[in-house]
């Protein structure tokens, strides 16, 4: 079966990547100030970071007692720019909970695998980030506390723009995991100084994009810093290429059968990624590069471009180099002459299930629900203060003005006509794994675009039970 072949090739790819990393490639080291890595967290606002292994166990026997705790644990992403966001949120929360100690535990994965394991042994944190597909799993297992009553009691949704949380409602009509939905799409970012020095401008079509890649390579610069230790950026780049071919559903259409991987747009997108890979788009150390390292490569001009969500604008600002970051307003995979056709069709940005949840089996579940809502509002205020986009009804002015490119992005949000899902928003985990692993092989040049499509055709059919 092709799946066995895929697994064998992937193992070989990782081995080759490890050897290349040992040779000291430019993309294989360094620390950074920005966001989305899977590095270890640090202490937050006087609270200690508890590891998954050492955290206090929560068992089914430990039902909520109605007691007021002296401390709670929040499991959330806590690295790079997220540190400033979380710390400021905890500072704001002190006004409501002056005597509560909140321990921040760093989220170390993006697919919920750690929480699945902890739920199985009854060790979920009090409050935790819960991705879309994990939400359904934990609802069925009875691990998520229903939030409806506390939402109504506090009037929480009234503080946000109308309908902001609609997508968070579960199939049974209740809310279990929530967070505000800000329109953050996937973009290609670039170092303005590097582009200016080489006389380059942001490409508006595929031919111009290839010319940029060639120019950066000729100058000894990594064209695009891909943090492929996480598989989603490469897969999202494929989604962007599909959108650039004129199929606005991208990966989203594969999950519900609206589109087929054998449709011509997917093959053409694969061919473009394959061609760019052969041109040296991502560098030899990409599979061993984490997000922080990729950000540093772009910040220092060792790489010219980066693919990430629009939250990177804020990451760059916190890192002190926001004014030197631009983004491609046009889809760089679009055929010349059709630029306007795909101008406002975006990769990523579609809201989905998931957010922050409370352990239903935790000792302080009822109390934690109110703390959760306080944390969400405080974090949205903190994010707005730090320059992020806000969907709060009450206006929050940024402490510092946004960088020019970020403000340009914000000013054009209302022009977006369609978006796709980020891969973690897809609900079929088997489909996600198949897409991630096969796309990784394509980006390493170990399979052809035709084999990429054929392999995925079989795996997607199996994932969808066809």
C-alpha positions, 0 to 999 in steps of 0.5 A: 500500500502507498501508506506503507511506502509513505511511512518508509520515505518519511523515515528516510527524509527525517534521517537525511534531515538530521544528517544535514542539521548536524552539518550546521545549516543556517536554519538549524539553530538560534533563539528568537523573540517571536511566537508559535514555537514548541519550546519550553515555557517559563514562569508567569506573573509569579506562578510556577510552570507545572509539567504534565508529569508533575501536575496535580492529578484530577480524577473522576472521584474529585468532583467540584466541592464548591470550595474557593481554591488558593491557586489554579492552573491554566494550560496555554501557549506560553512562549515568545510574544505569548508571554507578554500577552499572558502576563498582562492578562494575569495582571488585569485579572488581579483586579477581580481575583487578587488572592488567586495564584494562577500557574501557567503551564506551557502548551507543548503541542498543537494537535492536543495529543498531550491533553488526550493522554492526560485526560485518559489518566485523569490529569487534565489542568483546571483550564486549558486550550482545546483544539477543534477536533479534541473538543469533540473527543473530550465532550464525548468522554465527559471531560469538558464542563458545560459553560452555558450557565456561567456565560449567561450569568455573566453576560460574557457574550454581550461584551463582544461583537454580535455572533462572534462565538456562534462557531464555538457551539457544539453539535448538542447546542452547548458551549464547552470550549470558547475563545473570541474569533479574530480574522487571522489568515495565513500570509507570506511575510518578508524582510523589507531591508533584504527586499529593498537591498536586492531591488525586490518588491512583493510578488503578485503572481507565481512568475514574480514569486519564482524570480524573488526565490532566484534572487534571494538564492543568488545572494546566499539568503534562504528564500523562505524560513519554514519551521517544519518541525511543525507540519502545519506551515508546509501544509498551509502553504499547499492550501495557499497554492490551491487557493492561488489556482482558483479553488477557494475551498483549499484543504477545507473542501477535502474534508466534506467532499466538496472537492477532490484531491484529484481536481486539477487545482490540487495537482497544479498546486503540488507542481508549484510546490515541487518546482519551488522546492527544487529551486531551494525555496525552504533550505536544507534544515527546514525539517529541524527548524522550529518557529523561534529559529525561523523568526530569527532567520527572517529578523536578521536577514538570513532568510528573506520570507516566512509563512505564518498566520497574521498573528506574526505581525504582533510577534514581530512588534513584540520582538522589536522588528515590526517596522521591518516586516512586510507581507504579500497582499496578493497570493504569490501562487496565482497565474499571471493575469489572474491576480485580481481573481484571487486577491481577496480569497485567503488561506486560513482565517475560518473560525472553528470549534475549540478554544479554552475549556474547564476540566469537568472532573476538576476539584474546582470546576465551577469556580474555574468556569468564572476564572476562565471567562475572566482570563479570556476577556483579560487576554483579549484586552491585553492582546488589543493593548499590544496591537492585536486585532480586537472583537471586543465591543469596548474599544481598546487602543494599542499602547503603541501604534501598529507597524505600517504593514500590520495597519494595512492588513487591518484596514483591508480585512473587510475586503476578504471574500472567503477564507479556508481553515487552518489545518488544526481546525479540520475535524478529521484527525486521520485526514490531517495526518495524511495531508501533513505527512504526504505534504512533508514528502513533497516539500523534501522532494522525495515524491513527485506531484503525481505520486503526491496526489495518488498517495493522498487519493487513497489515504483521504478515501480511507480517512473519510470511510469511502 
